[in-house]
Amino acid sequence: MTSIGNRRHNAPAIEWPTVFLAFFCYGTWLAAGLLLWPSYPLLALVVLALMVALQSSLAHEILHGHPTRNAQVNEAFVFLPIGVVWPFRRFKTIHLRHHADERLTDPLDDPESYYKALWHHDELPPAMKFLLKINNTMIGRLVLGPWLSCIGFFIDDAKQMLAGDRVIRKAWLLHAIGLAVVLPVVKFGFGMPLWLYVLVPVWLGQSLISIRTFAEHQWSEHPEGRTVIVERSPLSLLFLNNNLHLVHHKSPTVAWYRLPKLFAERRDEWLRMNNGYAFPNYFALLRAYAFKAKEPVVHPVLRRTPEPGRAFKPRVRARSLNGLGSAPVPAEPPKE
């Protein structure tokens, strides 16, 4: 099967389902904080977490060119970072690089890979090796994943900004402007402590997204076999149908609400394409990998340690979204 939907043939100028969903997300977030929090605080925290997760999914949809044909208009739909953590433009830059399917899972080329090259893994302290091993279980990913992702990402972006990267500085400046609206609303409008907002809605919202990302990719010799299909889930709307992740990767410009039909029309073909890397639902994934690592930490191919004395030439690139970034890449040996 060839890639479907790589151009927005017959796409409307405005994709109204996505527009309405954005207003629903922010409207529900406000209602939960202003109306539910004073009387039903536990319910409010849960609803806020769901909206944080939904806004993350919306950001993913919007960086792929939705719901209009104007990038600046699209960015405005997710300008207010209720999830606090990720600057939209940094997420966009990193994620679009991830869509090179022939390099999926390669920790030297895929900025969203959770694998490590052997020589990078060997340089890590024992405590970090242990955390990465736990992070490859589903429960570990839900608990540790958000913290491992953001801490390393923040540190590296700070280094790059101090080194003079103006593009990253601008992304963080825009993010700070958005936070200057969101955080006062939480603190003074909702009357909620900021530490509580970060520890419950933000952390829980990112953990919900980790359910999806935990399953998404595995190493396979065939690029199509690296991307999962989770056929059905009550979380599909929250994930904007990215449980059908292979369909999204092969059709990255197709709107979220069209993905189920695209999958249903060629279900058997999709499952043959990815060599059966599929789960019926996320509960099946949880049963199999709640406390068992789904993948090794070290990439199955990049297991060779460079020879002693071999020169290293680091690649210059953004830190990966898994929080530990890309390892330096061995330079080619000098010619004789």
N, C-alpha and C positions, 0 to 999 in steps of 0.2 A: 504494500500500500504506500502510496506517496503521501507526503505531508499535505494535510488538508487545512485550508483556511489561513495560510501564511499571508494572504492578502485579504483585505477587508472587502471582498466582493459583496455587493448588495447590502452592505452594512448601513443602517440608517445614520443620518448625520448626528442624531442624539439618541443614545440607547437609554430610553426612559426607565426600564427596570433598575438599572444601575443608579440613575439619578435618584429615584424614589428610595432605593435602599440606603443611599448615603444620608438622605434626610431622616429616614427612619433610625439609622444608627445614632446620629448625633441627637436627634429628638428624644430617643429612648434614654440615652446617656444623661441628658439634662433632666428628664422626668424622674429617673431613678435617684439622682442626687438631690433634686429639689423637693420631690414629693414623697418618695419612698424612704429615703434615709432617716428623716426625723422620726417616723413611726415604725418602720419595719427595716431596721438597719441590716440584718442578715440578708434579707431578700434583696435589698438595694446593692449590697456588695456583690451578690451573685449576678444580678442584672448588669452592673457596671463591668464586671469581668467578661461577660458575654459580649458586651459592646466593644470592649477593648480588643477582643479576639476578632470580632466582625470588622472593625476598622482596619486591622492588620490585613485581613483578606481583601478588603476594599483597596488598600494601598497596592497590594499585588495586582489586582485587576486594573487599576488605573495606570500603573507603570507600563502595562502592556498596550496602552493607547485607548483606553475607554474612559468615560462614556461618550466623549466627543472627539472630534478630529483636531482639537487644539490642545497642545500639551500643557499650556499654562492654565487654561480653564480646568482641565482634568486635575491638575495638581491642587487647585483651589478646593476640590471636594474632600481632600484629606489633609488640608493645611494645618488644621488644629490637631496636634498629636496627643490624643487622649490616652494612647498607650505609652507616652512619655519617652520611651527608650530610643527608637530608631528614627533618625532624620530621613525623611522621604527620599531625598535625592541621593543619599548614600545607599539606601536600600535599592533604589532603581539602578544605580551604576553597577552594584555588585550582582544583583539578580539577573540583569540582562546578559552579563558575562556567563552566568551559570547555564544559559540556554544553548550553549554549544554542545549538542548531544554527544558528539564524538569524543568530548573530553569529560563527560559526566563522571563523577566520583574521583577523578584524579586530583589528589590534594595539591598538586603543583599548578593545576590549570582551572579547576572548578572551585570557585570561592565559597560554595556551599557544601563542600565535601566534609564529612565527618571522619574520613580516614586520615591517617598520617603516613608520610614516607618513613621507612625504617630508620634512616639516619636522623630524622627530626625527632621521632619517638625516643630514640636512644639518648638524645640530649636532654630530655625532660627530667625533672626531679621525680623520685619515686611517688610522692604524693599526687602529682599531676597525672602520672600514668595510671594510678589507682582510680582517680576521679574520672578519667576518660573511659576506663573499663566499665565503671558503674554507669556512666552516661550513655553507654551503648545498650543498656537494658531499658525497657519502656518506662518503668517506674523511675529509674535514675534520670532519664531524659526529662520526665515531667517535673521532677524536683530540682535537679541540678542544671538542666539544660538552659533555662533562661539566664541564670547567673553566669555560667561559663560563657555563654554567647555574648552577653553585654559587657562584662568586665574587660575581657581581652580586647574587644572591639573598641571600647572607650580609650584604653591605654594606647593602642596603636594609632587611632585617629588623632589623639592628642600629640603624639610624637610627630606625625606627619604635618599637623598644623604648625607646630613649633619649628619644623624644618622649612616652612614657607609654602605649603600647599594651599593655594588660594581657592581652589574648587571645593576642597573639603571644608575650609573655613566658611565659605558662603553657605554650604549645605547646613552647617551647624548654626550659623547666624540665623538663617530662616527658621530652623528648628527652635532656636531660643525665642524668636518672636512668637511662634505658636505657643510655646510653653508659658510665655508671659501672659497669655490669655487663659490657657487651660488651668494652670496651677492656682491662680487667684480664684477662679470659679470654684475649684474643689475646696480650697481653704475657707473662703469667705462666703461663697454662694451656697455650697453644700453644708458648710460647717464641719468638714471632715478633716482630721489630721492628715497631713501629706504623707507621713510615714505609713499610716494605715492604708492609704490609697495605693502606695507603691507595693506594700507587702501583701495586699489581697487582690484588688482588681487588676493591677498591672501584672503581678507575678502569676496569678491564676489565669489571666487572659493569655499570657505568653505560653503557659503550660498547656492550655487547650490547643493552641496552634502547634505545639510540639507533638501532639497526637498525630497530626497530619504529617509533619515533616519527618517524624521518626520512621514512617513507612516508605517514604517517597522513593528512595534510591538504594541500589545495591550494586556491587561490582558485577559485571558480566562482560564476556569477550565481545558480545554484540551490543552496540549502543542501545537498541530498543529494549533489550532485556534488563536495562539498568533502572527502569522507571515503572512504578507500581500502578496497579488498578485495584482500588477498594470499591467493590461494586455498589454497595449501598450502606447508608449510615444515617441516623438521625442528625448527625453533625454536618451533613452535606451542605445545607444552606449556610451554616456558619463558615464553612470552608469554601463557599462559592463553587462547589462541585469540583474542587481540586483533589478530592479523593479519586477522581478519574484522571490521575496525574499524567499517564501516558498520553491520553487524548489532548490534554492541555499542551504537553511538550511538542506533540506533532502538529498542533493547531493553536499556536500561542496567541494569535490575534482574534480568535473566536470568543465571543462574549460568554461569560460564565453560565448564563441561562440556556445556552444552546448546546453545551457539552453533553448533557444526558441523552439528548436525541441523537447526537453524533455517535455516541457510544452504542446506543441501542440498535442503531441501523446496521452496525458492523461488529457486534459484540464478539463473535467467534474469531473474526479477523484480528481484532485488537489483542485478544488473548493469545493467539498464535504469534503475533508480532513480538510480544514481550516474553515469549517462552513460558507463559503461565505464571509470571510473577504477579500474583493476585491474591487477594483475601476477600472473603464474602462480606466482611465488616471489620470494624476496629476491635470488636470484642474478641474475634479470633486472633488478632494480632496480640492483644493483651494476654490471652490465655497462653500463647506460645512464648512470649518474650517479656512477660512482666518482670521477672528477675533473672532472665537469661539473655546474654548479649546476642543481639540479632546479627551483628557483623563484628569482625575483628577490628581492633583499633588501627593496626598496620594494614595499609593497602595491600591486597594480595599480589599485585605486580611489583610495587615499589618496595620490595623487601631487601634489596641488596644495599649494603652499606658501602659508600664510596671508598676507594682504595686510599690507604694512608698517604698523606702528602699531596693528594690531589687538590688542585685549586678550586675554590668556590667563588661563584659570581652570583650574588643574590639577585633575584628578580625584583623589580620595583612594581608593586601592585598594592591594591587596597587589602586591608585585613578581611579575612573571611567572616561570614556570619556565624560560624560555629565558635568564634571567639579566640581561636589560637592561630589562625592565619596560615599562610603558606610557608613551607620550609624553604630555605635557600636551595637553589638548584645547582648541582655540580656543573662547573664549566667544562667545556670540551678540553681534553688533554692537549698540551702544546704539540704542534707538529714537529716531527723530527727534521 
